[in-house]
Amino acid sequence: MLQRYQVLGCKGFKGEVEGTNYDSTTLYVVMPVSKKAGTEAGFNVTPMKYGKEEEFQKIKGLPFPIMAELEIELTTKGAECVDFKPVARTEPQK
């Protein structure tokens, strides 16, 4: 199910670091903080994996920050974006 989130930016990387190959895109998504402990309020930025570096090449030219419809899947490594549809540009906070 797609839900609307603010995406502040993205990062792509494809290469080798210390003998390990990497190929990924990361989105920076604004999400509400947990209110469970009572020690946080508001929102924070969550880095979220979104496929391989080729996805970064497709979206790097978007006018971030933007609103996007994301389909998020929970995995053993946290939340991952499996679908990304840009909706509208948002104004950065000052």
FIKOLLO-715200 format. One record per atom (N, C-alpha, C): residue in one letter; atom name; x, y, z. Coordinates in nm, 3 decimals, always signed. Each point is the difference from the previous one (the first is absolute). Layout:
BEGIN
NODE  residu  atome        u        v        w
NODE       a     CA        X        Y        Z
...
END
This chain:
BEGIN
NODE  residu  atome        u        v        w
NODE       m      N   +0.084   -0.118   +0.000
NODE       m     CA   -0.084   +0.118   +0.000
NODE       m      C   +0.089   +0.125   +0.000
NODE       l      N   -0.026   +0.090   -0.091
NODE       l     CA   +0.077   +0.124   -0.008
NODE       l      C   -0.049   +0.100   +0.104
NODE       q      N   +0.095   +0.065   +0.067
NODE       q     CA   -0.031   +0.107   +0.095
NODE       q      C   +0.087   +0.119   -0.034
NODE       r      N   -0.048   +0.118   +0.032
NODE       r     CA   +0.069   +0.124   -0.036
NODE       r      C   +0.099   +0.042   +0.110
NODE       y      N   +0.124   +0.030   -0.042
NODE       y     CA   +0.106   +0.043   +0.091
NODE       y      C   +0.078   +0.114   -0.066
NODE       q      N   +0.066   +0.081   +0.083
NODE       q     CA   +0.093   +0.099   -0.052
NODE       q      C   +0.137   -0.066   -0.012
NODE       v      N   +0.062   +0.015   -0.118
NODE       v     CA   +0.133   -0.054   -0.025
NODE       v      C   +0.094   +0.119   -0.018
NODE       l      N   +0.100   +0.011   +0.088
NODE       l     CA   +0.090   +0.115   -0.003
NODE       l      C   +0.110   -0.012   -0.105
NODE       g      N   +0.039   -0.121   -0.033
NODE       g     CA   +0.106   -0.019   -0.097
NODE       g      C   +0.031   -0.147   -0.019
NODE       c      N   +0.109   -0.029   -0.073
NODE       c     CA   +0.037   -0.138   -0.026
NODE       c      C   +0.150   -0.010   -0.021
NODE       k      N   +0.051   -0.123   +0.008
NODE       k     CA   +0.142   -0.026   -0.020
NODE       k      C   +0.013   -0.132   -0.074
NODE       g      N   +0.089   -0.005   -0.098
NODE       g     CA   +0.027   -0.125   -0.071
NODE       g      C   +0.147   -0.034   +0.010
NODE       f      N   +0.029   -0.129   +0.006
NODE       f     CA   +0.140   -0.044   +0.003
NODE       f      C   +0.013   -0.135   -0.067
NODE       k      N   +0.098   -0.009   -0.088
NODE       k     CA   +0.034   -0.127   -0.063
NODE       k      C   +0.151   -0.006   -0.006
NODE       g      N   +0.056   -0.097   +0.068
NODE       g     CA   +0.144   -0.013   +0.001
NODE       g      C   +0.046   -0.099   +0.105
NODE       e      N   +0.131   -0.005   +0.019
NODE       e     CA   +0.059   -0.094   +0.093
NODE       e      C   +0.067   +0.076   +0.114
NODE       v      N   -0.022   -0.047   +0.122
NODE       v     CA   +0.065   +0.057   +0.117
NODE       v      C   +0.060   -0.115   +0.079
NODE       e      N   +0.130   +0.002   +0.015
NODE       e     CA   +0.072   -0.102   +0.076
NODE       e      C   -0.040   -0.141   -0.041
NODE       g      N   -0.009   -0.024   -0.132
NODE       g     CA   -0.029   -0.133   -0.052
NODE       g      C   -0.147   -0.038   -0.005
NODE       t      N   -0.089   +0.088   +0.046
NODE       t     CA   -0.143   -0.028   -0.004
NODE       t      C   -0.066   +0.087   -0.105
NODE       n      N   -0.080   -0.062   -0.089
NODE       n     CA   -0.072   +0.075   -0.103
NODE       n      C   -0.132   +0.052   +0.054
NODE       y      N   -0.030   +0.126   -0.033
NODE       y     CA   -0.125   +0.063   +0.039
NODE       y      C   -0.071   +0.053   -0.124
NODE       d      N   -0.132   -0.003   +0.002
NODE       d     CA   -0.081   +0.050   -0.111
NODE       d      C   -0.137   +0.035   +0.061
NODE       s      N   -0.017   +0.128   +0.037
NODE       s     CA   -0.123   +0.034   +0.072
NODE       s      C   -0.040   +0.146   -0.019
NODE       t      N   -0.128   +0.024   +0.029
NODE       t     CA   -0.055   +0.135   +0.008
NODE       t      C   -0.062   +0.014   +0.138
NODE       t      N   +0.020   +0.116   +0.062
NODE       t     CA   -0.059   +0.030   +0.129
NODE       t      C   -0.085   +0.125   -0.014
NODE       l      N   -0.124   -0.006   +0.051
NODE       l     CA   -0.087   +0.117   +0.008
NODE       l      C   +0.006   +0.054   +0.142
NODE       y      N   -0.015   +0.132   +0.015
NODE       y     CA   -0.006   +0.062   +0.132
NODE       y      C   -0.144   +0.046   +0.021
NODE       v      N   -0.074   -0.077   +0.082
NODE       v     CA   -0.145   +0.013   +0.015
NODE       v      C   -0.033   +0.059   +0.137
NODE       v      N   -0.089   +0.101   +0.001
NODE       v     CA   -0.046   +0.059   +0.125
NODE       v      C   -0.110   -0.090   +0.057
NODE       m      N   +0.020   -0.044   +0.124
NODE       m     CA   -0.097   -0.088   +0.065
NODE       m      C   -0.023   +0.045   +0.144
NODE       p      N   -0.118   -0.028   +0.054
NODE       p     CA   -0.025   +0.036   +0.140
NODE       p      C   +0.088   -0.084   +0.093
NODE       v      N   +0.045   +0.061   +0.109
NODE       v     CA   +0.078   -0.074   +0.099
NODE       v      C   -0.095   -0.083   +0.086
NODE       s      N   +0.055   -0.098   +0.066
NODE       s     CA   -0.080   -0.083   +0.090
NODE       s      C   -0.035   +0.078   +0.125
NODE       k      N   -0.125   -0.006   +0.039
NODE       k     CA   -0.044   +0.068   +0.122
NODE       k      C   -0.003   -0.096   +0.118
NODE       k      N   +0.037   -0.124   -0.024
NODE       k     CA   -0.009   -0.105   +0.099
NODE       k      C   +0.074   +0.032   +0.130
NODE       a      N   +0.124   +0.046   -0.008
NODE       a     CA   +0.079   +0.027   +0.120
NODE       a      C   -0.032   +0.136   +0.060
NODE       g      N   -0.065   +0.087   -0.077
NODE       g     CA   -0.033   +0.132   +0.050
NODE       g      C   +0.117   +0.096   +0.002
NODE       t      N   +0.110   -0.036   -0.067
NODE       t     CA   +0.120   +0.085   +0.000
NODE       t      C   +0.024   +0.070   -0.133
NODE       e      N   -0.089   -0.021   -0.097
NODE       e     CA   +0.013   +0.067   -0.130
NODE       e      C   -0.137   +0.050   -0.044
NODE       a      N   +0.004   +0.103   -0.083
NODE       a     CA   -0.123   +0.053   -0.057
NODE       a      C   +0.033   +0.052   -0.140
NODE       g      N   -0.097   -0.007   -0.088
NODE       g     CA   +0.019   +0.057   -0.133
NODE       g      C   +0.046   -0.101   -0.102
NODE       f      N   +0.098   +0.042   -0.081
NODE       f     CA   +0.046   -0.079   -0.115
NODE       f      C   +0.151   -0.008   -0.003
NODE       n      N   +0.051   -0.098   -0.075
NODE       n     CA   +0.142   -0.014   -0.022
NODE       n      C   +0.019   -0.059   -0.140
NODE       v      N   +0.124   -0.003   -0.047
NODE       v     CA   +0.029   -0.054   -0.132
NODE       v      C   +0.048   -0.145   +0.015
NODE       t      N   -0.059   -0.088   -0.080
NODE       t     CA   +0.037   -0.141   +0.000
NODE       t      C   +0.063   -0.036   -0.134
NODE       p      N   +0.125   -0.048   +0.000
NODE       p     CA   +0.056   -0.051   -0.125
NODE       p      C   -0.070   -0.131   -0.035
NODE       m      N   -0.038   -0.013   -0.127
NODE       m     CA   -0.077   -0.117   -0.041
NODE       m      C   +0.055   -0.051   -0.133
NODE       k      N   +0.036   -0.127   -0.007
NODE       k     CA   +0.051   -0.060   -0.123
NODE       k      C   -0.109   -0.002   -0.107
NODE       y      N   +0.044   +0.026   -0.125
NODE       y     CA   -0.091   -0.003   -0.114
NODE       y      C   +0.072   -0.058   -0.121
NODE       g      N   +0.020   -0.127   +0.000
NODE       g     CA   +0.057   -0.068   -0.116
NODE       g      C   +0.146   +0.030   -0.026
NODE       k      N   +0.039   -0.024   -0.124
NODE       k     CA   +0.139   +0.017   -0.043
NODE       k      C   +0.028   +0.144   -0.043
NODE       e      N   +0.125   +0.029   -0.029
NODE       e     CA   +0.043   +0.135   -0.036
NODE       e      C   -0.071   +0.052   -0.125
NODE       e      N   -0.047   -0.089   -0.084
NODE       e     CA   -0.073   +0.043   -0.121
NODE       e      C   -0.127   +0.077   +0.037
NODE       e      N   -0.059   -0.027   +0.116
NODE       e     CA   -0.117   +0.076   +0.046
NODE       e      C   +0.040   +0.145   +0.030
NODE       f      N   +0.118   +0.018   +0.058
NODE       f     CA   +0.052   +0.135   +0.027
NODE       f      C   +0.012   +0.079   -0.130
NODE       q      N   +0.050   -0.065   -0.104
NODE       q     CA   +0.016   +0.068   -0.129
NODE       q      C   -0.134   +0.049   -0.055
NODE       k      N   -0.108   -0.072   +0.029
NODE       k     CA   -0.133   +0.037   -0.049
NODE       k      C   -0.060   +0.119   +0.076
NODE       i      N   +0.037   +0.017   +0.128
NODE       i     CA   -0.068   +0.101   +0.083
NODE       i      C   +0.089   +0.115   +0.044
NODE       k      N   +0.129   -0.005   -0.028
NODE       k     CA   +0.092   +0.102   +0.053
NODE       k      C   -0.032   +0.142   -0.048
NODE       g      N   -0.069   +0.015   -0.110
NODE       g     CA   -0.033   +0.131   -0.053
NODE       g      C   -0.131   +0.059   +0.053
NODE       l      N   -0.069   -0.072   +0.088
NODE       l     CA   -0.126   +0.052   +0.055
NODE       l      C   +0.027   +0.123   +0.087
NODE       p      N   -0.095   +0.091   +0.011
NODE       p     CA   +0.020   +0.123   +0.078
NODE       p      C   -0.026   -0.023   +0.149
NODE       f      N   +0.093   -0.070   +0.065
NODE       f     CA   -0.014   -0.029   +0.144
NODE       f      C   -0.002   +0.129   +0.080
NODE       p      N   -0.071   +0.002   +0.114
NODE       p     CA   -0.082   -0.106   +0.056
NODE       p      C   -0.132   -0.014   -0.076
NODE       i      N   -0.051   -0.123   -0.003
NODE       i     CA   -0.124   -0.028   -0.071
NODE       i      C   -0.092   -0.086   +0.087
NODE       m      N   -0.128   +0.002   -0.034
NODE       m     CA   -0.093   -0.097   +0.055
NODE       m      C   -0.003   -0.115   -0.098
NODE       a      N   -0.003   -0.122   +0.053
NODE       a     CA   -0.003   -0.118   -0.085
NODE       a      C   -0.088   -0.106   +0.063
NODE       e      N   -0.060   -0.079   -0.085
NODE       e     CA   -0.073   -0.117   +0.048
NODE       e      C   +0.098   -0.115   +0.003
NODE       l      N   +0.021   -0.055   +0.120
NODE       l     CA   +0.096   -0.109   +0.019
NODE       l      C   -0.073   -0.125   +0.045
NODE       e      N   +0.044   -0.113   -0.053
NODE       e     CA   -0.042   -0.128   +0.056
NODE       e      C   +0.118   -0.050   +0.081
NODE       i      N   -0.024   -0.018   +0.130
NODE       i     CA   +0.106   -0.037   +0.092
NODE       i      C   -0.022   -0.142   +0.047
NODE       e      N   +0.109   -0.076   -0.001
NODE       e     CA   -0.004   -0.139   +0.045
NODE       e      C   +0.092   -0.013   +0.120
NODE       l      N   -0.049   -0.063   +0.106
NODE       l     CA   +0.083   -0.024   +0.118
NODE       l      C   +0.077   -0.129   -0.019
NODE       t      N   +0.131   +0.006   +0.024
NODE       t     CA   +0.086   -0.117   -0.014
NODE       t      C   +0.084   -0.015   +0.127
NODE       t      N   +0.082   -0.102   +0.003
NODE       t     CA   +0.088   -0.019   +0.116
NODE       t      C   +0.106   +0.109   +0.009
NODE       k      N   +0.019   +0.075   -0.108
NODE       k     CA   +0.097   +0.111   +0.001
NODE       k      C   -0.068   +0.135   +0.016
NODE       g      N   -0.128   +0.002   +0.033
NODE       g     CA   -0.073   +0.125   +0.019
NODE       g      C   -0.101   +0.020   -0.112
NODE       a      N   -0.030   +0.126   -0.028
NODE       a     CA   -0.098   +0.033   -0.104
NODE       a      C   +0.072   +0.022   -0.133
NODE       e      N   -0.058   -0.052   -0.108
NODE       e     CA   +0.051   +0.020   -0.135
NODE       e      C   -0.113   +0.051   -0.088
NODE       c      N   +0.033   +0.090   -0.090
NODE       c     CA   -0.097   +0.050   -0.096
NODE       c      C   +0.001   -0.093   -0.121
NODE       v      N   -0.118   -0.050   -0.038
NODE       v     CA   -0.009   -0.088   -0.117
NODE       v      C   -0.072   +0.067   -0.117
NODE       d      N   -0.062   +0.117   +0.025
NODE       d     CA   -0.063   +0.075   -0.108
NODE       d      C   +0.005   +0.149   +0.035
NODE       f      N   +0.031   +0.083   -0.099
NODE       f     CA   +0.022   +0.144   +0.021
NODE       f      C   -0.069   +0.075   -0.113
NODE       k      N   -0.098   +0.086   +0.035
NODE       k     CA   -0.069   +0.081   -0.100
NODE       k      C   +0.000   +0.146   +0.048
NODE       p      N   +0.079   +0.087   -0.066
NODE       p     CA   +0.001   +0.141   +0.038
NODE       p      C   -0.138   +0.062   -0.019
NODE       v      N   -0.039   +0.089   +0.093
NODE       v     CA   -0.131   +0.063   -0.007
NODE       v      C   +0.013   +0.151   -0.020
NODE       a      N   +0.075   +0.068   +0.088
NODE       a     CA   +0.012   +0.145   -0.010
NODE       a      C   +0.123   +0.047   +0.075
NODE       r      N   +0.052   +0.116   -0.040
NODE       r     CA   +0.113   +0.062   +0.069
NODE       r      C   -0.050   +0.063   +0.129
NODE       t      N   +0.084   -0.003   +0.105
NODE       t     CA   -0.034   +0.066   +0.125
NODE       t      C   +0.108   +0.104   +0.029
NODE       e      N   -0.034   +0.099   +0.078
NODE       e     CA   +0.098   +0.103   +0.036
NODE       e      C   +0.084   -0.046   +0.117
NODE       p      N   +0.133   +0.018   -0.007
NODE       p     CA   +0.085   -0.039   +0.112
NODE       p      C   -0.028   +0.088   +0.122
NODE       q      N   +0.017   -0.058   +0.118
NODE       q     CA   -0.017   +0.074   +0.124
NODE       q      C   +0.116   +0.097   +0.018
NODE       k      N   -0.027   +0.118   +0.055
NODE       k     CA   +0.105   +0.100   +0.021
NODE       k      C   +0.025   +0.019   +0.147
END
